Amino acid sequence: MKDFLSPAAFIDSDHAAVVAFAKKSAIGNTPLERAVSLYYAVRDGIRYNPFLDFTKDSAFRASQCIVAGEGFCVGKAALLAACARADGIAARVGFADVKNHLTTPALRERMGSDLFVYHGYTELFLEEKWVKATPAFNVELCWRFKVKPLEFDGRTDSIFHPFDEDDRRHMEYLRDRGSHADVPAAEIMRVFRESYPGLYRLGGKAAQEQFG
């Protein structure tokens, strides 16, 4: 468990901003209770934004989500893992390729696809088992897009619902890319560059795009 409790390059659980965020947000008497409170703090306290500069390491780093007040699925998953480690809870990040049937026209145009490779989530070791949690979409964004907010109880996996509030297909998981002690940023950047050349070439200009 040492690797899942220690600071890492992207799950930088020793960063001052992460430590402070975790201390403020971890509420409860048990690891499970604190993990659940951390989940909601990351889900709703950090805005989801897929228009980031993916040519920079910072897009994948936990502490950057706090500095920027926003992040995409990988950064937010790293942040939840970092906060958990700062609280003494073993955590890692997991990835999967998913098909998003309800992606926005602007995002689909920039990506050239509705396939999201390396979609990130967090795995927390609670009550002697690993449990998945996906803190990507903040609740306000869910309301806006009529997507059911993902709840987390610390005991059952929390991944994207297959249908939205109108029973339209939402997320479909296609490929498991495994669990990691830290974000494999170099590999994700390589795959993003190959899969989304238009979005990747935007670099810093991606921040000019609007989502939600």
N, C-alpha and C positions, 0 to 999 in steps of 0.2 A: 504493500500500500504506500510505500514511501514516495514513489513517483506521483501518486495521486493526491498527496498531501503537501508537496513541496512547490515553491514558486517556479515558474518556467518563463521562457522568453515571451510568450503570448498570453499565457494564463499567469499573469504577473501578480500573484496574490500578495506579494510583499510591497507593492506600490502604495504609497501613502494615500492616494485617492481611493484605491480599492479597500484598503484597511478601514478607512473612515466610513465609506459607504456600507461596508459589511457590518461594522459596529453599530451604525445607526439603524440598519434595516433588519438585522437578525433578532427577531422577537420570539421569545418562547423559552420554556424550561428544558426542552429536549432537542436533540439534533434534528429530528423530524419537523418539529414545530418551527425551528429556526430556518431550516431549509425551505419550507413552504413560504415563510415570510420573505426570504431572500428571492425566491422565484417571482413573487408578485412585485417586489421592489424593482427587479430588473425588467420584468415584462412591461410594467406601466411607467416606470420612472425614466426609462431610456426609449426614445422614439425610434421606431423602425424606419430605416431609410436604405434602400438598395442602390441609390445613386451615390456611390462613394468612389474615391480614387483607388482602384484595386491594384494599381502598380506600386502602391506604398504598403510597407509592412504594417503601418499604423492602423489600417482598415481592419486588421485581424486581431488587434491587441485589446485585451480586456480594459485596461486603464484608459485607453483612448475613447471608449464609449462614454465614460464618465466625463472626461475632459470636453468632448464634443456634445454630450447630451443626446447622442443618437448612435445608431449602429445597425448593421444588417445581421442576419441570422447567426453568422459565424462569430462575429464580435460579441454579440449578446450572449451566445452560448458560452464563450470564453469568459465573459464577465461573471456569469452565474457560477461557473466552475471556480473562478478565482475567489469570489466572495465566500463560497462554501469552504474552500481550503483555508482562507483567512480565519474562518470560524472553527477550524479543526475537523471539517467534514470531508472525507475523501471524495474527489470528483474528477471527472475526465470529460472529454468532448467526443461526440460521435457524429457521423456524417452519412448522408444518403442522397441519391439522386431522386428528385421528385418531379412529377408533372403537375404544374399549377394550371388548372382549367379556368381560373378566374383572374389571371394576371391582367394588369391594366394595359390598354393599347400602347401607351407611351413606353412602358417597360418592355412589352413584347417587341416593339419596333427596335428599341435599342439593343435588346438581347438577340433578336432574330429567332426567338424560340420561346416556348412555354415550359421547357425543361430546365429545372434548376439543379445544376450539378453541385455536389458538396454542400447540400443544405445542412446546416449545423444545428445540433441540439446538445443538451448537457445530460450526463449520467451521474447520479448521486448515489453514494453507498449509504443506504438507510435501512436500519433494522435487518442487517446482515444480507442485503441484496442490492443489486444495482437497479435503479429506477430512472427512466428517461423523463426529461422535462424540456419543453420547447418554449422559451420565453421571447420568441421573436416579435410577434405582433402585439403592440400595446393595445389596450382595450378601446381607446378612442378610434384607432384605425379599424379595428374589428367592427365597431358600430357603423362606421362610415361605409364600409364595403359589405355590410350585412354578412359578416363571417362570424361564426360562433367563437367567442373568446375561449382560449384553452385554459382550463382549470387544472390545478395540481394539488393532490392531497398527500403526496409523499410516499404513497404506497402502490399506486398504479401508474403505468406509463402514460405520459401526456404528450401525444403527438398530434399533428394536424388532423382535424376531422375530415372524413371523406366527402362530406356534404356541407353546404352552407345553410343559412336559415331558410332558404327557399328550396332546399333539397336539390340544388344543382351540384354537380361534381366539383370538388374543391381540390384537395391534394391527393395524389396517387403516388405511393412509394414504389420506385422501380428498381433501385440498386442500393445495397448496403455497402458503404465504404469503410465500415469498421470504427473502432473506438481508439482514442489516442490520449496519451498523457499530456500532450501539448498540441496546439494547432499546427498541422503540417502546411504552413503558409506557402512555402516555395512550390510545393506540389499543387496546391489549390490555385495559385497564381498561374502556373503553367497550364492547367486545365481550363481556367477562365480565359486565358489568352487564346487558346485554341477553340474554345466553344463559343465565346462571345467577342469576336475581334472588334466589332463596332463599339460595344460598351467599354471594352478594355482600352481601346485607343483614345477614348475621351479623357482618360487620366484625370487631372484636376478639374477639367471642365464638367465632369459628371455632377459636381456639386451645384451646377446651375440648373439641373433638371429638378422637376417637382414630382413628388410621389405622395398621393393621398391628399 
